[in-house]
Amino acid sequence: VMLELRVRVLNARMIDIDRQGKHVHIVASSEGDIQESLVPYDYLVIGAGLQDDALHALKIRSCGVEYVTKDFRRVNGAMSAADPKIKEELVEGGTFIKSLIWNPLSYAVVYGRSLNAYCVVQGLLMRKVPPTKVILVLPPQATDGHQLRVDAFEQADVVEDKIHDILGGMGVKVYDGYKLLEVLQDNRERLKALVLEESPDARGPSKPPEEKSSHGRRQTMGYLEPVESQDGAVKKQLACRILITADAHNVDPDVFNAVHGNGLVYDGRLIVDHNFQTTDTAIFGAGSLCEFSRRYRVGSSSYLRHDGFNGREVGAKLAHALLRILDPVNGDVAAAGGDSAALEERYLSTSQSRGLHVEPTMPSLTAESYAEMEPSDLADLLPGFYMPIARGGLLPGNLHFYHIKSARESRQHKVTPTGDEDVIVTDTLQPDGTGHFCQIMIDPMGKISSITYLGGEELQVESLWSLVGLGETFLNLLYKRWKSGDVPDIVEFLTDEWAVALFHDHFMEFCHQLKLEIAADGEVKDLVERHLENVDLTSGLPRKLRAEARNDLPPEIVTKMQDRLLEYLRKNTNHLTQYFLPENFSQSGHV
């Protein structure tokens, strides 16, 4: 589509918005000089997202960001993992990396619980930084109300324990439960040390006794030192030359000033309506920076912040909303040059095959229309988000980590997990990186809600992504086999030949068509109503009830499902050659 000729890309920062004149005030750096410009717009889309907030909370700008916001400062050696120039700052053979390798007094502190923090540690190790010169500081897990927690692992997560064991074996020091309070500089304005507040349950390596030598006592570096405190808090000082933060996310100060200072409603997030429009109809917003208005909330279970949804899906819904305005005659998808009916059918097929309801795109409404609508009707205007959210990275020990989870529920009723029966775990991971750790979470409705993987072998994330949202029955009695000890390794089980059909391009379409056929059967409807008659769906569907419903299916329905499965395998036999069909059995000479 020749995007390079159709899209103009400006590498700049937004610092203000002129809603009256319809232009954006931006700043860009060119050869060290800051240049300011005005960019006009007809419609403005704000998709800046949220960034690491550890330095911003101290009024410090990452050293790679050349434009310094008012009342902020820059500290030589203090940088954020969100810094666009962090790769240049930490290039192999660069000043910082050489200092860490050769200067015995130079240490690097990585601060944060996010996945980026662990990936930064791995990046330093891959640049030949000695492990003993790297210190990982984990802050307490509590954050303020406006910050977005992006912890790599849940509390007491077995994967976190594995990574910390690997780091300890390498010589990387890990301090858990210390909050960054202050950044100290030397007389040359370089980073000298950090002041940390110790939480009651903080833990980490203790400083060993100072060694004696012929020249006197040798100071032991890289450990916490006590600091006097006037407010009663327990504070420690940690000497370092480099600080890299990668913790909870919040809005960038420049973006906040541009948004909040121009009358756009910001209440912890930029507030938008169901068409992604702010209070200014010419300004749209989407992504983790944004939140749907509270008028759409029904009960306490609705999740309105965009950070709980798949970014690609949010972008597609935003594009639909924009296209309805830019080309109201042809509609949303057709305005982009596509076959709207075909694309909509494909979207419906993918989503509904997972048992999800997909609504038509809703039109814009006037303020009077909003006032006349009931809260439940307003909630129905929200677009539905169903695509899973995936994240991954390379962790210390050269281990690949993937975590794929289902999207947060924007409108459906919240379901409470029932217990440990919903977790399937296998662990064959060895210290040398061979084997796999894999965990599958099954929600109370019997669907796969998340998949976690850790191992030295790189997997196809798309394959794992396609499993989230499917019913556990698709996995060939995995839960029952795992319970009986027949599945020692989930990854090996899912890469066996029986599972190839699950990852085929047409599998979702097959599931959707089969579901439509079964759902239209009157006998099946009566069966479902009978089994759900006295069931509280907010507590999920017990495994026993699901098994009873399957056993009560009419024989003709079971036969129909088997026939449709055989048709699917025959239709795609050019790719699915592993399956032995009934006609192959006849041709082999058996009767």
Secondary structure as GFF3:
##gff-version 3
##sequence-region A 1 591
A	DSSP	alpha_helix	3	6	.	.	.	ID=ss1
A	DSSP	beta_strand	13	18	.	.	.	ID=ss2
A	DSSP	beta_strand	23	30	.	.	.	ID=ss3
A	DSSP	beta_strand	33	40	.	.	.	ID=ss4
A	DSSP	beta_strand	44	46	.	.	.	ID=ss5
A	DSSP	beta_strand	51	52	.	.	.	ID=ss6
A	DSSP	three_ten_helix	56	58	.	.	.	ID=ss7
A	DSSP	beta_strand	60	61	.	.	.	ID=ss8
A	DSSP	beta_strand	73	74	.	.	.	ID=ss9
A	DSSP	beta_strand	78	80	.	.	.	ID=ss10
A	DSSP	alpha_helix	86	89	.	.	.	ID=ss11
A	DSSP	alpha_helix	95	102	.	.	.	ID=ss12
A	DSSP	beta_strand	108	111	.	.	.	ID=ss13
A	DSSP	alpha_helix	115	126	.	.	.	ID=ss14
A	DSSP	three_ten_helix	131	133	.	.	.	ID=ss15
A	DSSP	beta_strand	134	138	.	.	.	ID=ss16
A	DSSP	alpha_helix	158	170	.	.	.	ID=ss17
A	DSSP	beta_strand	173	185	.	.	.	ID=ss18
A	DSSP	beta_strand	191	203	.	.	.	ID=ss19
A	DSSP	beta_strand	211	213	.	.	.	ID=ss20
A	DSSP	beta_strand	216	218	.	.	.	ID=ss21
A	DSSP	beta_strand	225	227	.	.	.	ID=ss22
A	DSSP	beta_strand	235	239	.	.	.	ID=ss23
A	DSSP	beta_strand	242	245	.	.	.	ID=ss24
A	DSSP	beta_strand	249	250	.	.	.	ID=ss25
A	DSSP	alpha_helix	253	260	.	.	.	ID=ss26
A	DSSP	beta_strand	270	272	.	.	.	ID=ss27
A	DSSP	beta_strand	283	285	.	.	.	ID=ss28
A	DSSP	beta_strand	290	292	.	.	.	ID=ss29
A	DSSP	three_ten_helix	294	296	.	.	.	ID=ss30
A	DSSP	three_ten_helix	306	308	.	.	.	ID=ss31
A	DSSP	alpha_helix	311	326	.	.	.	ID=ss32
A	DSSP	alpha_helix	332	335	.	.	.	ID=ss33
A	DSSP	alpha_helix	340	352	.	.	.	ID=ss34
A	DSSP	alpha_helix	367	372	.	.	.	ID=ss35
A	DSSP	alpha_helix	375	381	.	.	.	ID=ss36
A	DSSP	beta_strand	389	395	.	.	.	ID=ss37
A	DSSP	beta_strand	399	405	.	.	.	ID=ss38
A	DSSP	three_ten_helix	420	422	.	.	.	ID=ss39
A	DSSP	beta_strand	423	427	.	.	.	ID=ss40
A	DSSP	beta_strand	436	442	.	.	.	ID=ss41
A	DSSP	beta_strand	448	455	.	.	.	ID=ss42
A	DSSP	alpha_helix	461	467	.	.	.	ID=ss43
A	DSSP	three_ten_helix	472	475	.	.	.	ID=ss44
A	DSSP	alpha_helix	478	483	.	.	.	ID=ss45
A	DSSP	alpha_helix	490	494	.	.	.	ID=ss46
A	DSSP	three_ten_helix	497	503	.	.	.	ID=ss47
A	DSSP	alpha_helix	507	519	.	.	.	ID=ss48
A	DSSP	alpha_helix	522	531	.	.	.	ID=ss49
A	DSSP	three_ten_helix	537	539	.	.	.	ID=ss50
A	DSSP	alpha_helix	543	551	.	.	.	ID=ss51
A	DSSP	alpha_helix	555	571	.	.	.	ID=ss52
A	DSSP	alpha_helix	582	587	.	.	.	ID=ss53
###
